[in-house]
Amino acid sequence: MSLYVGNLSYDVTRDDLERVFAEYGDVKRVSLPTDRETGRPRGFAFVDMAAETQEDTIIESLDGAEWMGREMRVNKARPRDDSRSSAGAGGNGGNYRRTGF
């Protein structure tokens, strides 16, 4: 099971997230995307738990909870939409429309 965790402090670390979510069960993985230019966390993360049965309890307990000065958002992660990554397929990369010359 994968959870989306949003509205995080930019000071949060993977270890911080693992500690909080470990209170609810075994944490399989924590993904904390960072900004390419600054290397700073982007304010959201994905947390994979070992058992799906914990999902509702975690969401109920942590969604809206204040942590590190921010009101955390926790919900089920939606599957990745691959259609966005293939939008440039067909040679007009980035989905830009070619105009007449």
matplotlib code that plots the C-alpha trace (Angstrom):
import matplotlib.pyplot as plt

x = [0.0, 1.2, 0.2, 0.6, 1.8, 1.5, 2.0, 5.2, 7.9, 10.8, 13.0, 11.5, 13.8, 13.2, 14.1, 11.5, 8.8, 9.8, 9.7, 6.2, 4.7, 6.5, 4.2, 1.4, 3.3, 6.2, 7.4, 8.6, 9.8, 9.8, 10.1, 10.9, 11.2, 13.6, 13.9, 16.5, 18.0, 18.0, 18.1, 15.5, 12.4, 9.4, 6.9, 5.4, 6.3, 5.1, 5.2, 4.7, 3.5, 3.8, 0.1, -2.8, -5.0, -3.2, -4.2, -7.5, -6.1, -3.1, -5.2, -7.6, -4.8, -2.5, -4.5, -4.9, -2.4, 0.0, 3.6, 6.7, 4.6, 2.4, -1.0, -0.1, -2.3, -2.4, -4.4, -4.2, -1.7, -3.2, -1.6, 0.9, -0.7, 1.6, -0.4, 1.3, 4.8, 3.9, 2.2, 5.2, 5.1, 4.8, 7.5, 5.9, 7.8, 6.1, 2.8, 3.6, 1.8, 3.9, 2.9, 3.4, 6.7]
y = [0.0, 3.5, 6.7, 10.2, 12.6, 16.3, 19.7, 18.7, 21.0, 21.5, 20.4, 16.9, 13.9, 10.3, 9.2, 11.7, 10.2, 6.6, 7.3, 8.7, 6.0, 3.2, 3.9, 2.4, -0.7, -1.8, 0.8, -0.7, 2.4, 6.2, 8.3, 12.0, 13.8, 16.6, 19.7, 19.1, 22.6, 23.1, 19.5, 20.5, 18.3, 19.3, 19.2, 15.8, 12.2, 8.6, 6.1, 2.4, 0.3, -3.5, -4.2, -2.6, -3.1, -0.2, 2.3, 3.6, 3.9, 5.9, 8.2, 8.8, 9.5, 11.6, 13.5, 17.0, 16.5, 19.3, 18.1, 20.3, 23.4, 22.2, 20.5, 17.2, 15.7, 11.9, 9.9, 6.9, 7.4, 7.3, 5.1, 7.0, 8.4, 7.3, 9.2, 12.4, 11.1, 9.9, 13.1, 14.0, 10.7, 11.1, 13.7, 16.8, 16.7, 18.4, 18.4, 21.6, 22.3, 23.1, 26.2, 27.0, 28.4]
z = [0.0, -0.8, 0.9, -0.3, 2.4, 1.5, 3.0, 4.6, 6.1, 3.8, 6.7, 6.8, 6.2, 5.3, 8.8, 10.3, 8.1, 8.8, 12.6, 12.4, 10.2, 12.0, 15.0, 12.8, 11.4, 9.2, 6.7, 3.5, 1.7, 2.0, -1.2, -0.6, -3.9, -4.0, -6.2, -9.0, -8.6, -4.9, -3.6, -1.1, -0.4, -2.5, 0.4, -0.2, 0.1, -0.6, 2.2, 1.5, 4.4, 4.6, 5.4, 3.6, 6.7, 8.4, 5.7, 7.1, 10.6, 9.4, 7.3, 10.2, 12.6, 10.6, 7.9, 9.2, 12.1, 12.8, 12.5, 12.2, 12.0, 9.1, 8.8, 7.1, 4.4, 4.2, 1.7, -0.6, -3.4, -6.8, -9.4, -11.6, -14.8, -17.5, -20.2, -19.0, -19.6, -23.1, -24.1, -26.3, -28.2, -31.9, -32.4, -31.0, -27.7, -24.7, -26.6, -28.4, -31.6, -34.6, -36.4, -40.1, -41.2]

ax = plt.figure().add_subplot(projection="3d")
ax.plot(x, y, z, "-o")
ax.set_aspect("equal")
plt.show()
